[in-house]
Amino acid sequence: MGTGDRRVARPAVPQARATELRLLALAVFLTLSGYVCVGLAIEERVPGDLIRYAVGLSAAAGVGNAMTRRFAPYADPLILPIAAALSGLGLVLLHRLDISYAIRHHADPVEPDQLMWSAIGLAVCVAVPALLKDHRHLQRYMYVMIFGALVLLMAPAFFGEDTHGAKRWIRLGSLSFQPGEFVKIGIAVFFAGYLTQHKDALALSSRRVLGFHLPRGRQFGPIAAVWLLSLLVLIFERDLGTSLIFFGLFVMVLYAATERGSWVVTGLLMFAVGAAVVGSFERHVQARVFAWLHPMAFWDIPRPPEIKSDQSAQALFGFGSGGVLGTGLGNGHSDLIGFAGRSDFILTTIGEELGLAGLMAVLLLYALLVARGFRAALGARDAFGTLLATGLSGALALQVFVVAGGVTGLIPLTGKALPFLASGGSSQVATWVLVGLLLKISDAARRPAPEPAGGVDEQATQLIRS
């Protein structure tokens, strides 16, 4: 065959999909092991639906791998298995809590609903690479997405229910959802698209003050608008967690786009000032701060009016009783925390029954998932993909931080749901959508560039002949 008849061979599907399948099998095995341990510890028998559970989880893992093999063959092989392992652990913990809540509080089980929402979330996750041919297409709809995100962000202030001091839920008949869980995705798309277009102006236009390059007035507008909007969320919805994630996401993507540390310093100072001002007159924020500083005040006589529950104290007791290796699945008392044990305080169940070792393992899984997202950002060949992966990974990291920090007493409680582990369909579906976008970006980043049809010498010869 002559040199003029060369063709570009399509690369074979990499071995990464085989690695992904093995890791998914490990995630399914760990989930089933935990399910069996809970049954043996609490009911002293192997769960009767173990076979059905195993078949369902295995089928879901197989479908997930088949879809990525077909539509995202070069995607990072760690992203989907880590998400599956965390989601499986959440199902095990909710099953364990359902048994105790039924005995102590006569509460209805939530694990079957969580299983349904996890299946829906996985289906949406693998549908993202199948339907989204190129992640750069999202940039065309960045203004549509920010409009939808702002509507969802402000809707709880007008139509939301006041649940435990914050307005973050909207109820439609028998269903309820948290719009804020989906807002971070739309905002990440808008920030990535906007900063892709204006990053040079934001990076180069500045003035030096006390050794820092501060943005000029016209370039300062975007960060001022986001700062004001985050304060409005904090004031009208009394949702400290969403406000922190929203503003932190913007500052993180802004730094990735401009590489200016002054933007980070300016953003942190603005958020600190805004939170201090709002906290000076917003009683709900004051109560959260007081409960953070005095977690044991629940048993004071007389009890301070700012203290509404003993959740923070019970969480600390749970972490302390768990020690290094924990009491074992099913042998703890995390159900004493109440309703929040299935939300952000589900982390206490891990700390008590799996110990410090189990808690660190879970946090490392989150850290590894975020790291693979940042790795996809570094490998992306376009600025929009880089900033979008950075924003999505940063949003996940911030949410885990505000939840884990609040439960362990590092920062005030925010009431946000712990991704994958906590009960809630909104959180499950939104987090799986985030994972699907990271799969798509990592697939584009790891996909080998097409080789030219002819060699360099042949191209030069053709140029000379022409």
N, C-alpha and C positions, 0 to 999 in steps of 0.2 A: 504494500500500500504506500503510495507516495505521500510526501509531506503535506500536499494540498488537500488530502482526503482525511485529515485528522478530525476527530470528533471529541467533544467534551464528554467524558464518562461521568454519569451521575454517581456520586459517592454512595457507598452502601450505608445502611442504617448502622450507626455505631453500636459498640458493645455496651454503651451506657444504659440502654433499655433493659438489657439482661441484668445489669447491676441493680437497676431500679426495681425490677421484678423480685429479685432476691431480698432486697430491703423491705419491699412491701410485704413479702411473706413473713419476714421477721416481725414487722409491725403487727400483722394479724396474729402471729403466735403470742406475742407479748399481751395483746388485748385479751385473747382467749385464756391465757394463763392467769391474768388478773381476775377475769370473770369467774374462773374456777376457784381461785383463792377466796374471793368474797363469799361464794356459796358454801365452801367448806368452813370458813370462819364463823359465819353468822347462822346458817341453816344446817351446818354439819352434813352437807351432801352436795354432790355435783349438780349444778343447775340442770333441770330436765330439758331445757331448750338449747343445750350446748351445741348439738349437731346443727340445728337450724341456724343458730347464731354463727357458727363456723362457716357454713355454706354461704350465708349472706355476706359476711365480711370477705371471704375469699373471692366471691363473684365480683364484689365491688372493687377489690384490689386488681383483679384480672381485667375488668373493663377499663379501669383507670390506666393501667399499663398499655392496654391495646390502643386506647385513644391517643395517648402521648406518642406511642410508636408510629401511629399513622399521621398525626397532625403536628407533632412537635418532636421529631425523632432526635434532635440534637439538644433538647432541653436538659438542664441540670438534673442528674439522676437522684439527687438527695432531696430536692424540694418536695416532691409528692410523698415519698415515704415518711419524711419528718412530719408533714401535716397529717398523714394517716395515723401515725403513732400517737400524736397528741390528741387527735380526735377520738381514737380508740380508748386512750386513757381516760378522757372525759366521760365516755360512755360507761366505763367500769366504775368510776367514782360516783356518777349519778345513780347507777344501779345500787351501789353500796349505800348511798345516802337515802334512796327511796325506801329501803327496808327499815332503816332506823327512823326516818320521818313518819312512816306509817305507824310505827309502834308508839313513838313519843308524841307526835303532833296530829296523828290521824290524817296526814296529808296525802293527796293523790300522787301517784308516781309521775315523774317527768321524763324518765329515761326512754320510754317508747316514742314520745314526741321528739326527743333529741335524736334518736336513731333515724327517724323520718327526715328531720331537717339536715342531718349529716349526709344522708343519701342524696337529698336535693342539692345540697351544697357541692358534693362531689360531682354530680351531674352537670351543674353549672360550671364548675371548675374546668372539666375536660371539654365542655362546649365552647369555652372561650378560645382556645387555640383552633378549634374546628371552624368557628364562625368568623373569627378575626384573622383575616389573611395576612395582615401586616399591622403591627402595633402602632406604626406611624399614622395610620388612618384615624386614630383617636384624636390627633392634633387638629383635624378639620372640625371637630365637634367640641372644642374646648369651651367655647362660650355657651353652647347649649348645655354642657355638663355643669358648668359653674352656676348657670341659672337654676338648673334642677337641684343642684347641691344646696344652694342658698335657700330655695323654697323648702327643702327638707330640713335644713338647719333651723330655720325660723318657725316652722310649723308647730313644734311643741309649745312654743311660747303662747300661741293662740288657741290651739286645739288639743294640747297635751294634757295628760293627767298629772296631778301633783302626787308623785309617788315617793314617799320617804324624804320629802324636802326638796326634790328636784323634779323638773318637768322635762322628761326625755322620752316618754312613751306616748304613742297615739293609738287609740283603740278604735277599731272598725268592726262593730258587731261583737262577735265572740273572739276575734283576733286582735292582737296588739303587736306593735313592732317599734323598734328604736330607729328613727330616721338617721340619727347620728352615726350609726354603724356604716351606712352607705355613703355618708357625706364625705368621709375621708378619701374615698376612691375618686369621686368626682373632683374634689379639690386638688388631689394629687395630679390628675390629668390636666387641669387648668393651669396649675403652677408650672408644671413641666412645659406645657405649650407656650405660656406667656414668657417664661424666662428664657426659653430657647430663642425667642424672637428679640428679647430686650437685654440679654445678659451682658453684651458689650457695653451698652450705655450704663448699666448698673455697676459694672466692674471698673470702668474708666472714669466716670464722673464722680468726683469726691473732693473733699477738702480736708486738710490735715489739722486735727485738733488734739492737743496733748498726746501726740504720738500715734493717734488713731486716724485712719482714713474714714471720715464720716460721709454719708451720702448727701448730695445737694438736695435742695427743696423739691425739685421736680421729680428726681429719682426716689425721694423719700416717700412719695405718695403711696405706692403699693404697700409698703410695710406699715404705714400709718393707717391705711384702710383696713388691713387685716387685723391690726392691733385693736382698732375700734370695734370691728365686728366680733372679735373674740371677747371683748368686754361686754358687748351687748348680750352675747350668749350667756356669759357668767351672771349678768344682772337679771335678765328676764327669765332664763331657764334654771338659774342657780346650778349650773352643770360645770363644775370646775374641771372635770376630766376631759370633756369634749373641748372646752376652751383651751386647755393646755395642749392637747394633741393637735388641734387646729392651728394654733399659732406656732408650736414647735415644728410642725411639718413644713410650714412656709419658710421659717428661718433655716431649716436644714437644707431644703432644696435651693434656697437662695445662696447659701454658702457653697454648695456643690457647683452652682452655675458661675459664681463670681470668684470663688477662692479668696474672699475677703473676710478675715476674722473680725473686722470691725462691724460687719453686719450681724454676726452672732452676738457680740457684746451689746450692740444697740438693741437687738431683739430681746435679749435676756433682761436688760435694764427696763425696757418698756413693759415687758410682761410683769416684772416684779413690782414696778410702780403701779400698774393698773390693778394687779391683784390686791396690793395693799390698800389702794383707794376703795375698791369695791368691798373688800373685807372690813373696812372701817364702818360701813353702814348696812351691809347685808348680813342679817342674823344667821342665815343658814351657813354661810362661809365661816362666820365667827364660831358657830357651834362645832363645825368640823375641825377647826384649828384647836379649840379648847379640848375636844375629845382626844385629839392627837397628842397634846401636851400632857393630859391627865387621864390616861386610859383606865386607871383604877378608881376614878372618882365616882363610878356608878354605885359603889357601896358606901360612900360617905353619908353621914347623917348630920344635917339634912343634905339630900342629893342636889348638886348644882343643876339649875334648870337647863343648862346647855347639854347635859348628858341625857340622851334618850334611850340608849341601849348599852349592853355590856359586850357587844360584838368584839371590839378591839381587845378588851381584856381577855375574853375567852380565846381569841386567836393566839395571844401571847402564851396563855396557859397550854394551848394545844401544841405550839412549837416547842415549848419547854418540855412537855411530857414525851414528845416524840424522840428527843435525843438525836443520836447520830444515825441509827439504823431504823428507828421507828417502832411502833407497836405491832405492825403487821396490818394488812388490809382487812378491814372489818372489825378490828380490835380497838378502835379509838372512840372518842366521844365528840367528834366535830359537829354532830347534829345539835349540840347544845347551843350553837351559835344562832340557830333559827333560820329564817328564810334565806339570809345572805350566804348560808353555807353552800347553796347551789349556784351562787353568782361569783362575786369577786373573792369571797372567803372560802371558795373551794380549794384555794391554795393551802389553807390551813389543814385540810384533810390530808393533803400530800405531806406536809411537814410533820403531822402527828403520826400518820400510819406508815409512811415510807421514810421518815426521818430526814435529817439534814442531807444525807446521801441522795435520797430520792428527790428532794426539793432541788438540789443542785443539778441533778441529772435533767430534770424538767426544764430548768432555766437554761441549761446548756443546749437543750434541743431548740428552744426559742432563739438563743444566740446563734446557733448554727444555721437556722432557717434565715435569720436576718443577714448573716454573713454571706450566705449563698445568693441572697437578693442583691447585696452590694457587689458581689462578684459578677453577677449578671450586668449590673450597672457599669462596672469597669470595662467589661468586654463588649458592651454595645457599640456599634459602629456609627450611631447617630446621637446627636445631643439630646433629642427628645427621649429616646429610649434610656439614656443614662440618667436623666433627671427623673423620669417616671419610675424607674426601678428604685432609685434612691428615695423618692418620696414614699412609695409603697412600703419599702423595707423600713424606712424611718417611722412611718405611722404605726407599723406593727410593733417596732421596738418601743416607741413611746407608750403605746397602750399597755404592753406588758410591764413597763417600768412603773406607770402610775398605779396599776393594780397591785403589783408585787410590793412596791414601796408603801402603799397605803396599808396593806394587810400586815406587813412586817413592822410597821411603825416608823418607817424612814421618812415618809411624807404624810400629810393629811389624807384621809380616805376620800376617794372620788366617786365610788359607786359604779365604775365601769366594769363591764363583763370581761373575764379573762378569755382571750381568744382560744377557740377549740374546746376548752375544758368546761367553761361555764354553761349553764342552761340558758337557752334562748335561740330561737330560729333566726332572728335578725343578725346576731353576731356570727352564727355558723355560716350562713349563706354569704354574708359580706366578706368574711375572712377567706372563704373558699374562692370567691371571685378574685380577691387579691392574689391568692396563690396561682390561679389560672393566668393572670396577667404576667406574673413573674415567670411562669413556665414559657409563655410566648416570647417574652423578651430574652430569656436565657437561650431559647432555641435559635433566635436570630443572632445572638452574640456568639454562640458556639458553632454555628453552621459555617463550614469552610467556604471561603470565597471562590467563585467559579474561576477555573483556569482559562486563559485565552486559548482559542482554537488553534492557533499557530504559534510556533516558537518566535523568539525575538529576532533571530536571523531572518526568518521567513518574512516577518512583518517589515523589517528594514529593506529587504529585497523588493517586496511589493511596492514600498514607498518610492524606492529609486526608479523602478520601472514606470510608475505612474508620472 
